[in-house]
Amino acid sequence: MIKDWLQESNYTVIFTGAGMSTESGLPDFRSANKGLWKQHDPSKIASIDALNNNVDTFIDFYRERVLKVKEYGPHQGHYILAEWEQQGLVHSIITQNVDGFHQASGSKIVHELHGTLQKLHCQSCGKEYSSGEYVDNEYHCDCGGVLRPSIILFGEMLPQEAFQTAFQDAEKADLFIVLGSSLTVSPANQIPLIAKESGARLIIVNQEPTPYDQYADMTIHDQKIGVFLQAVANEGKG
């Protein structure tokens, strides 16, 4: 049935959260490096305040996260979405994740609501670098400024352009599929509701129930995202 919905839809939007990343083996943000960071609140380290006032701890924390991202990679679910994009079945991916795995699997139209750990930029002059600099223990720009990940830190403005595009895509969607998001972080959790209010069919796939399950046309719990997507891809095949 979902395959039929996909094929009937003129504009399908995928919305991915932490559950999409953790299936790759990547620890989620709050459990990341928990042995090393159990004495710290990650939300205090992942902040503009820490970057400005506690830069060594900030860099140590994010170097660990960058190394983790490079240790893992896309899973079958990422590759299926990329294949569907090539087939014209998926038109946009909106992600809360910062691992860059959608692009690594071949997806082209990806809106990153919280930025990416695949890139760094200088906090002073804005020059962009690969996150490989952190791997090589390089933490400063040619100008002397501090290199920081190109993600949104606590205390920073959300990227207006990415959110604007995401809201516009939600309004255009005939089919909107949530994969691995608890839908508890605002304002991103408003995006599926906008799709529903604009007439889209809404599917929510998440290990745990979400506050918006009541609005969904279909909800799926206790199933891995990769398994779910593979089952949809196999629908109709003998």
N, C-alpha and C positions, 0 to 999 in steps of 0.2 A: 504493500500500500504506500509506504513512504517513497519507494522508487517511482510510483505513479505521480505522487505529489511533486517530486523533483522534476519529472519530465513535463508535467503540466505547467510548472511555474515559469514565468517569464523573467523573474528576478529573485534569485535565492541568495540569502545572506547567512553566513555562518558566524556565530559569536562564541569565542573560546575563552575559557578561564583556566584556573590552576590545575584542574583535573586533567586537562589535555597535556600539560607538561609533566605531571607526576607519573603519567603512564610511560614516559620515556625513562623514568628512574630518577628524574631531577627532583631533589627535595623541594617542597614548597617553601615560600618565603619565610614563614614563621618557624619552620623546623630546620631551615637551612643552617648548616654548621652548628647544630644545637649543642654538640659537645663543647665546641670552642666558645660558643656565645651564650651558654646557659645563664651566665651572670648578667647578661645585657638584654635589654628590650630592643629587638631588631628595628622597631619603628623609631627609636631614638638614634640608632646608628645610621639608619637609612634616611637621614634628614639633612636639610640644608644647614642646619645648626651644627651638626657633627662635621660636615664638610668644612665649615668655616672655623670651628673651634676645637675640633678633635680629629684632625685630618689623618693622623697615623692609624687610629682605630678604624676610621671610615675606609681607608684604602685597604687595610688588612681584611675587613669584612667583604668588600667588593672584589678583591682579588680572589678570595675563596669562591665567591659566586661565579665569577668569570671562569675560573678553572672547572667548576662543576658543569657549566654550560658546555664547555669544550670536551668534557669527559663523556657527555651523552649526545644524543641526536634525535632526529624525528623518528616517530614510530609509524606503524602501518596506517594509522588514522590520518596522520599528516599527509602521507603519500596519496591516499585515496582522495582527500580533498583537492590536492594539486591536480590529480587526474581528472576529477570532475570539473575543475576550472578549465582545463584544456578541452574538455568535451562540451563546454558551454552550459554545464549544469549548475555551477556555482559562479556567482558574479562578484562576490565581495566577501572577504574575511575580516571581521573585527575581533581584535584580541586584547585581552587584559594582560597577556603574558609578555615577558621581556627577553625570551630565549632566542628568538629569531628562527625557530624550527619550521615555521610555515614557509618562510622564504627558502630555507635550506632544503626543503622537500620539493620545491619548484613552484609554489604558489606565487603569483605576481601581484595580485591586488589585495594587499594586506594593510589594514589600518591599525597601528599600534597605539593603543590608548595611553599606555604608560611608558612608552619609549622602548629602547633595546639595550641589552648588555653586549651586543656584538660590536658596538662602537663606543668610543670615548670622545670627549671634546675638552678643550681647554676652558677652564672656568673663567679665565681672564680674557682671552682673545677669541675664543669660539672655534679655533682650528680643530678639524676632525682627525681622529686617529682610529686605527683598528684596536679592538680590545686585546690584541696580541701584545701590546705594550705592557699591560699589567702582567701578562704571563712572563714577560722578559724582565720584570721588575723595573720598568720605566714608568715614572709617575709624574714627570714634568714635561711641559711643552717647551719648544725652542725659545719661547718668549719668557720662560721661567714660571709661568702659571701652572696650577695643579690640574692634572688630567683627571676627569671624573666620568663615570659611565653616562651614556646618553639616555638616561631614564628619568622619570619624574620622581623626585625625592619628596618626602614629607615636608610640607612648608613651601612647596613650589606650586605655581599655577599649572593646571592641567593643559595639555596641548589643544588649543582652541580649534585648530584646523582639523585635527584627527577626529575630535568629537563632532564637529559640524558635519563632516563627511559621513560619520557613522550615523548620525541622526537622519541625514538625507537618505542614506541607503535603507535605513529602517522604514522610512516612509514609502519607499519604492517597492519594498519586498512583497512578493506573493507568498513566499515561504521563508520562515526565519527559524534557524535551528541553533539552539544553545547547547554547547558541548562542554561539560565540566566546569560550570560556574555556579556558585551558591547564590548568585544574584543578591548579594547583601551590600555590595560597595556602590555607593552613590557618587556621581550621577550615572555611572555606566549601567547600573541595573535598570535605568529607565528606558534603555534602548530597545529591549525586547517588547516592552509595553507599548512603545510608540509604533512598532511594527504591527502589533496586534490591533491597536486602535485604528491603524490605517488599513486594516483588512487582511493582513497576512495570516496564514496558518502558522501556529507556533508549536514547535516541538522542543521539549526540554529533556536533555539527557544529563543526569548528574547522579553521583552515588547516593547523595542524601536529598530529601525533599527540599524544595526552595519556596520562598514566600510567594512566588508567582505561579506555582503549579496549577492553581485554580483557574488561571487564564489560558492555560495551554490546551491545544487540541490533542496533544499526546505527551505523556511523561514516561520516562524510562529511568528506573533506579536499579542499582545493584548490577549494572552491566558495564564492562569496560568500553570506552569510546571506540577503540580500535575494532573490537568485536562487533559492536553495533554497526559501525560504518561498513565493515566487511559484509555483514549480513544484508545490509541495504544494497550494496554493490552486487551481491549474488542473487538478489530478488529477480525472479523471472528467468534465471538460468536453469537449464535442465540439470 
